[in-house]
Amino acid sequence: MDELTALQRFSVWVLPVLFAITVHEVAHGWVAMKLGDPTAKMMGRLTLNPLKHIDPIGTVAVPAVLMLIGGFVFGWAKPVPITWENLKNPRRDVALVALAGPASNLVMAIFWALVMKFALMFSHSTDALLFPLVLMGSAGVTINLIFMVLNLLPILPLDGGRVVEALLPEPLSSKYSKLENYGLFIILGLLFLGALSWLLSPPVNILRDIIYFLTGL
């Protein structure tokens, strides 16, 4: 997509980014509800309406700037509210709720690959109409895999950090949880040092190749 203008790149990426973040958060809330916590449902957050989940900085400003400059795109939404004490088996269920977000991104990556496959199958007769879907499908695969792998990093407040926190013995878990105050600074530091791309690119590329192979792309 390097040949696209900044505006074209933005138009291709905006929907995949919005829905990658939105579905990710809804998945957390939905699994939490199934495990005993209805907080997200009661607060109207179990909806695919992106407006309910948008964080002005994390969902709009940061991804937009990174898209326009051609950087490594990532972002975040307003976290879905979860009352951990309501979960039936808190330590186990925290991990399950955390894993629901990355799992939803994997499902969406496969969905966007199928959109791309469909567009390519019929693009010979309607190139002008379907080629944007090819680009959007490619963007959807990539952004969802980025969000999936990023969120699996063992850094609080990312989902991978929640899983580690839930699995550690209680004394270690309590100490590990104190690192959450520094998590965003660690992630931003990795981003600006170029280390985030170095960490995420290999697994993202491998997973993308697997999905393209399975869908015949």
C-alpha positions in Angstrom: 0.0 0.0 0.0 3.0 2.3 -0.2 1.8 3.8 -3.5 -1.4 5.1 -1.8 -1.7 8.7 -0.8 -2.1 9.5 2.9 -5.9 10.1 2.4 -6.3 6.8 0.5 -4.4 4.9 3.2 -6.6 6.4 5.9 -9.8 5.5 4.0 -8.6 1.9 3.6 -7.5 1.4 7.2 -10.2 3.3 9.1 -12.9 0.7 9.2 -10.6 -2.3 10.0 -9.0 -0.3 12.8 -12.3 0.8 14.3 -13.8 -2.7 14.2 -10.7 -4.4 15.3 -10.7 -2.3 18.5 -14.5 -2.4 19.0 -14.9 -6.2 18.6 -11.9 -6.8 20.8 -13.5 -4.8 23.7 -17.0 -6.4 23.1 -15.4 -9.9 23.3 -14.0 -9.0 26.7 -17.4 -7.9 28.0 -19.3 -10.8 26.4 -17.0 -13.4 28.0 -17.1 -11.6 31.3 -20.9 -11.7 31.2 -20.9 -15.4 30.4 -18.6 -15.9 33.4 -20.9 -14.0 35.8 -20.2 -10.3 35.4 -22.9 -8.2 33.7 -21.2 -4.9 34.2 -20.4 -4.2 30.5 -24.0 -5.2 29.5 -25.5 -2.9 32.1 -23.4 0.0 30.9 -24.3 -0.5 27.3 -20.9 -1.6 26.1 -21.9 -4.9 24.5 -22.5 -3.2 21.2 -20.7 -3.1 17.9 -21.3 0.7 17.7 -17.8 2.1 17.6 -18.9 5.3 19.1 -19.5 3.5 22.4 -15.9 2.4 22.6 -13.9 5.2 21.0 -11.1 6.7 23.0 -10.2 10.1 21.4 -6.5 9.5 21.8 -6.1 5.8 21.5 -8.8 5.1 18.8 -8.5 8.2 16.7 -5.4 10.3 17.2 -2.7 7.7 17.6 -3.8 5.3 14.8 -4.5 8.2 12.4 -1.1 9.8 12.9 0.6 6.4 12.5 -1.4 5.6 9.4 -0.7 8.9 7.8 3.0 8.7 8.3 3.1 5.1 7.3 4.2 3.9 10.7 3.5 0.8 12.8 -0.3 1.1 13.4 -1.7 0.4 16.9 -4.3 1.9 19.2 -6.7 1.2 22.0 -10.3 1.8 22.9 -12.0 2.7 26.2 -11.6 -0.5 28.3 -14.9 -2.4 28.8 -15.8 -2.1 32.5 -15.4 -5.4 34.3 -16.1 -6.1 38.0 -13.6 -8.9 38.6 -15.2 -9.8 41.9 -18.4 -10.9 40.1 -16.5 -13.6 38.2 -17.3 -17.2 39.3 -13.7 -18.2 39.4 -11.8 -14.9 39.5 -8.2 -16.1 38.8 -9.2 -18.5 36.0 -11.8 -16.2 34.6 -9.6 -13.1 34.4 -7.3 -15.1 32.1 -10.3 -16.2 29.9 -11.7 -12.7 29.7 -8.3 -11.4 28.8 -7.8 -14.0 26.0 -11.2 -13.3 24.5 -9.9 -10.0 23.0 -6.9 -11.5 21.0 -9.1 -14.5 20.0 -11.6 -12.1 18.5 -8.9 -10.4 16.5 -7.8 -13.8 15.1 -11.4 -14.5 14.0 -11.6 -11.0 12.4 -8.3 -11.5 10.6 -9.7 -14.7 9.0 -12.9 -12.8 8.1 -11.0 -10.0 6.4 -9.0 -12.6 4.5 -12.2 -14.1 3.2 -13.4 -10.6 2.2 -10.2 -10.2 0.3 -10.6 -13.6 -1.3 -14.2 -12.8 -2.4 -13.1 -9.5 -3.9 -10.2 -11.1 -5.8 -12.5 -13.8 -7.2 -14.8 -11.3 -8.9 -12.4 -8.4 -9.4 -11.8 -9.3 -13.1 -15.2 -7.9 -14.1 -15.6 -5.1 -11.5 -12.1 -4.0 -10.7 -13.1 -0.4 -9.8 -15.7 -1.5 -7.3 -14.0 -4.4 -5.6 -10.3 -3.4 -5.6 -10.9 -1.2 -2.5 -12.2 -4.3 -0.8 -9.0 -6.1 -1.6 -7.0 -3.3 0.0 -9.4 -3.1 3.0 -9.2 -6.9 3.4 -5.4 -6.8 3.4 -5.5 -4.0 6.0 -8.0 -5.9 8.1 -5.8 -9.0 8.2 -2.7 -7.0 9.2 -4.3 -4.7 11.8 -6.1 -7.5 13.6 -3.0 -9.7 13.7 -1.0 -6.7 15.1 -3.6 -6.1 17.8 -3.7 -9.8 18.6 0.1 -10.2 19.0 0.5 -6.8 20.7 -2.2 -7.6 23.3 -0.5 -11.0 24.0 2.7 -9.3 25.2 3.2 -10.0 28.9 2.9 -6.3 29.8 0.1 -4.9 32.0 -2.5 -3.6 31.2 -2.3 -5.6 28.0 -4.2 -8.9 27.8 -1.0 -11.0 28.0 -0.2 -9.2 31.2 -3.6 -10.1 32.6 -3.0 -13.7 31.8 0.4 -13.7 33.5 -1.0 -11.9 36.5 -3.8 -14.5 36.8 -1.4 -17.5 36.5 1.3 -16.3 38.9 1.2 -17.4 42.6 -0.5 -14.8 44.8 2.6 -13.1 46.2 4.2 -12.8 42.8 0.9 -11.8 41.2 0.6 -8.9 43.6 4.1 -7.6 42.9 3.6 -8.0 39.2 0.3 -6.1 39.2 2.2 -3.0 40.5 3.9 -2.7 37.1 0.6 -1.7 35.5 1.3 1.9 36.3 4.3 1.8 34.0 2.8 -0.4 31.2 1.7 2.4 28.8 5.1 4.1 29.1 6.9 0.8 28.4 4.8 0.2 25.3 5.3 3.8 24.0 9.0 3.5 24.7 9.2 0.3 22.7 7.3 2.0 19.9 9.5 5.0 19.6 12.7 2.9 19.9 11.5 0.7 17.0 11.5 -2.4 19.3 7.8 -2.9 19.1 7.9 -3.5 15.3 10.9 -5.8 15.8 8.9 -7.8 18.4 5.6 -8.0 16.6 6.6 -8.3 12.9 7.8 -11.9 12.8 4.7 -13.5 14.5 2.4 -11.2 12.5 4.0 -12.1 9.2 4.0 -15.9 10.1 0.3 -15.8 11.1 -0.6 -13.7 8.0 1.1 -16.3 5.7 -0.7 -19.1 7.4 -4.1 -17.4 7.0 -3.4 -16.5 3.4 -2.4 -20.2 2.7 -5.5 -21.5 4.4 -7.8 -19.2 2.5 -6.0 -19.7 -0.8 -4.7 -16.2 -1.2 
